[in-house]
């Protein structure tokens, strides 16, 4: 290897194998799914759609938690010890998969939704609260169907180092899709929601016991090895 790849530390290279992707002790608990929505309106369609998603996930065997963004301060406008910030971060750590649903505001995700993500750092001490977790993205539209928000959420999910599933949901004229009991009406949009939640559970079950291995990186092993070498050298001096 040294002749072909002289810049590689051979002892830090890990050759992927199917055996390494097979967990020795697979988790038996229900998949833990956190759901976030992006509006604090009294009748928020992103909240109603999120509630429908939670019902489906529970039917598919998941344990769900829905975070209420009402009362969450603007990013950096309160200390990290604020109760709503602490609640959100604890749920991020608790979850194995997530559902993000935002209304489209001026062609983009809402400030309410983005504020939730902006309170979550890429690392909290030695823990990365979102890395390796599955993600499903959805949006509700006040008018014609758009995919601006789900596309932005995909970029955001990638930035947060999450596995975003292929399927997604975008519901146009969302005010027409819920009845007087705030339940989503039967439609192709509802069936797409079922598809998305079913797919999320499948990917979460497939990946959750393999996350540590899947996100283990050569560059980080190299960095850790270099830091250890420096500490050893300093001790020996």
C-alpha positions as CSV (number, residue, x, y, z in Angstrom):
1,X,0.0,0.0,0.0
2,X,2.8,2.4,0.8
3,X,4.1,2.3,-2.7
4,X,0.7,3.1,-4.2
5,X,-0.5,5.4,-1.5
6,X,2.5,7.0,0.1
7,X,0.5,9.6,2.0
8,X,-1.7,7.0,3.8
9,X,-1.0,5.8,7.3
10,X,-1.4,2.1,6.6
11,X,-2.1,1.1,10.2
12,X,-5.1,3.4,10.3
13,X,-6.7,2.1,7.2
14,X,-9.9,0.1,7.8
15,X,-11.1,-2.0,4.8
16,X,-14.9,-2.1,4.9
17,X,-16.4,-5.6,5.0
18,X,-19.9,-7.0,5.4
19,X,-18.9,-8.6,8.7
20,X,-18.1,-5.1,10.2
21,X,-21.6,-4.0,9.2
22,X,-23.3,-6.7,11.1
23,X,-24.0,-5.6,14.7
24,X,-23.0,-8.2,17.4
25,X,-25.8,-7.2,19.7
26,X,-28.6,-5.4,17.8
27,X,-30.8,-3.1,19.8
28,X,-34.2,-4.5,20.7
29,X,-35.9,-1.3,21.9
30,X,-38.3,0.6,19.7
31,X,-36.8,3.1,17.2
32,X,-36.6,6.5,18.9
33,X,-37.9,9.3,16.5
34,X,-37.9,13.0,17.2
35,X,-40.3,15.2,15.2
36,X,-39.8,18.9,14.7
37,X,-42.2,21.4,13.1
38,X,-41.9,25.0,12.1
39,X,-44.8,27.1,13.1
40,X,-46.3,28.3,16.4
41,X,-49.7,29.3,14.9
42,X,-52.7,28.1,16.8
43,X,-53.7,25.9,13.8
44,X,-50.3,25.1,12.4
45,X,-50.5,22.7,9.4
46,X,-46.8,21.7,9.9
47,X,-47.8,20.7,13.4
48,X,-50.9,18.8,12.2
49,X,-48.8,17.0,9.6
50,X,-46.1,16.2,12.2
51,X,-48.8,14.7,14.5
52,X,-50.0,12.5,11.6
53,X,-46.5,11.4,11.0
54,X,-46.1,10.5,14.7
55,X,-49.2,8.4,14.6
56,X,-47.9,6.5,11.6
57,X,-44.5,6.0,13.2
58,X,-46.0,4.6,16.3
59,X,-48.1,2.2,14.2
60,X,-44.9,1.1,12.6
61,X,-43.4,0.4,16.0
62,X,-41.5,3.6,16.9
63,X,-41.4,5.6,20.1
64,X,-42.0,9.3,19.2
65,X,-41.4,12.7,20.8
66,X,-42.7,15.9,19.3
67,X,-40.8,19.1,20.3
68,X,-43.0,22.2,20.8
69,X,-41.0,25.2,19.5
70,X,-43.2,27.7,21.3
71,X,-41.1,29.6,23.9
72,X,-37.7,28.6,22.3
73,X,-35.6,31.8,22.3
74,X,-33.7,33.0,19.3
75,X,-30.3,31.4,18.8
76,X,-27.7,33.1,21.1
77,X,-30.4,35.3,22.7
78,X,-30.5,33.2,25.9
79,X,-28.0,30.9,27.7
80,X,-27.7,27.2,26.7
81,X,-29.2,26.4,30.1
82,X,-32.6,27.8,29.0
83,X,-35.2,25.1,29.7
84,X,-36.4,24.9,26.1
85,X,-32.9,24.7,24.7
86,X,-32.0,22.0,27.2
87,X,-35.1,20.1,26.3
88,X,-34.4,20.3,22.6
89,X,-30.8,19.2,23.0
90,X,-31.8,16.3,25.2
91,X,-34.3,15.1,22.6
92,X,-31.6,15.4,19.9
93,X,-29.4,13.0,21.9
94,X,-32.3,10.7,22.7
95,X,-33.3,10.3,19.1
96,X,-32.1,7.7,16.6
97,X,-34.0,9.2,13.7
98,X,-35.8,12.5,13.1
99,X,-38.7,14.0,11.0
100,X,-38.4,17.7,10.0
101,X,-41.5,19.5,8.7
102,X,-41.6,23.2,7.9
103,X,-44.0,25.5,6.2
104,X,-42.7,27.4,3.2
105,X,-42.3,31.1,4.1
106,X,-41.1,33.4,1.3
107,X,-39.8,30.4,-0.6
108,X,-37.8,29.1,2.3
109,X,-38.1,27.2,5.6
110,X,-39.5,29.2,8.5
111,X,-37.4,31.1,11.0
112,X,-39.2,29.0,13.7
113,X,-37.8,25.8,12.2
114,X,-34.3,27.1,11.5
115,X,-34.0,28.4,15.0
116,X,-34.4,24.9,16.4
117,X,-31.6,23.6,14.3
118,X,-29.4,26.6,15.1
119,X,-29.5,25.8,18.8
120,X,-28.0,22.4,18.1
121,X,-24.2,22.4,17.7
122,X,-22.3,19.8,15.6
123,X,-20.7,18.7,18.8
124,X,-21.7,18.8,22.5
125,X,-18.5,17.9,24.3
126,X,-17.4,14.6,22.9
127,X,-20.9,13.8,21.5
128,X,-22.2,14.7,18.1
129,X,-25.9,15.0,18.7
130,X,-27.1,14.4,15.1
131,X,-24.3,12.5,13.3
132,X,-25.4,9.2,11.8
133,X,-29.1,9.6,12.6
134,X,-31.8,9.1,10.0
135,X,-33.9,12.0,8.7
136,X,-37.1,12.4,6.8
137,X,-38.0,15.9,5.4
138,X,-41.5,17.3,4.7
139,X,-43.0,20.7,3.9
140,X,-46.5,22.2,3.8
141,X,-47.4,24.9,1.3
142,X,-50.0,27.6,1.4
143,X,-50.3,27.6,-2.3
144,X,-49.1,25.4,-5.2
145,X,-46.7,22.6,-4.6
146,X,-43.1,23.5,-4.1
147,X,-40.0,21.7,-3.2
148,X,-37.9,24.6,-1.9
149,X,-38.1,23.7,1.7
150,X,-37.5,20.0,1.4
151,X,-34.4,20.7,-0.8
152,X,-33.1,23.2,1.9
153,X,-33.8,20.7,4.6
154,X,-31.8,18.1,2.8
155,X,-28.8,20.5,2.7
156,X,-29.3,21.2,6.4
157,X,-29.5,17.5,7.2
158,X,-26.3,16.8,5.3
159,X,-24.6,19.7,7.2
160,X,-25.7,18.1,10.4
161,X,-24.2,14.8,9.2
162,X,-27.5,12.9,9.1
163,X,-28.6,10.1,6.7
164,X,-31.6,11.7,4.8
165,X,-33.9,9.1,3.3
166,X,-34.7,9.3,-0.4
167,X,-38.4,9.8,-0.1
168,X,-40.0,13.1,1.0
169,X,-43.4,14.9,1.3
170,X,-44.6,18.2,0.0
171,X,-48.3,19.1,0.5
172,X,-49.8,22.0,-1.5
173,X,-52.7,24.0,-0.2
174,X,-52.4,22.3,3.1
175,X,-55.5,24.0,4.5
176,X,-57.5,21.8,2.2
177,X,-55.9,18.5,3.4
178,X,-57.1,18.5,7.0
179,X,-60.6,18.1,8.3
180,X,-62.4,19.8,11.2
181,X,-60.9,17.3,13.6
182,X,-57.4,18.3,12.5
183,X,-56.8,14.9,10.9
184,X,-55.3,14.6,7.4
185,X,-57.9,13.6,4.8
186,X,-57.4,10.5,2.6
187,X,-55.5,11.5,-0.5
188,X,-52.4,10.8,-2.6
189,X,-50.6,13.2,-0.3
190,X,-51.6,11.2,2.8
191,X,-50.4,8.0,1.1
192,X,-47.0,9.7,0.4
193,X,-46.8,10.5,4.1
194,X,-47.3,6.9,4.9
195,X,-44.6,5.9,2.4
196,X,-42.1,8.4,3.9
197,X,-42.7,7.2,7.5
198,X,-42.5,3.6,6.5
199,X,-39.2,4.2,4.7
200,X,-37.8,6.2,7.7
201,X,-38.4,3.3,10.0
202,X,-36.8,0.8,7.6
203,X,-33.6,3.0,7.3
204,X,-33.5,3.7,11.0
205,X,-33.7,-0.1,11.9
206,X,-31.1,-0.8,9.2
207,X,-28.6,1.9,10.3
208,X,-29.0,2.5,14.0
209,X,-26.7,-0.4,15.3
210,X,-24.1,0.5,12.7
211,X,-23.8,4.3,13.1
212,X,-20.5,4.3,14.9
213,X,-18.9,2.2,12.2
214,X,-20.5,4.0,9.3
215,X,-19.3,7.4,10.5
216,X,-15.9,6.3,11.6
217,X,-13.4,8.3,9.4
218,X,-9.8,7.8,8.4
219,X,-9.1,11.5,8.9
220,X,-10.4,11.5,12.5
221,X,-8.5,8.3,13.3
222,X,-5.4,10.0,11.9
223,X,-6.1,13.1,14.1
224,X,-6.5,11.0,17.2
225,X,-3.3,9.1,16.5
226,X,-1.4,12.4,16.1
227,X,-2.8,13.8,19.3
228,X,-1.9,10.6,21.2
229,X,1.6,10.7,19.7
230,X,2.1,14.3,20.9
231,X,1.0,13.4,24.4
232,X,3.4,10.5,24.6
233,X,6.2,12.7,23.4
234,X,5.4,15.4,25.9
235,X,5.3,12.8,28.7
236,X,8.7,11.4,27.7
237,X,10.4,14.7,27.7
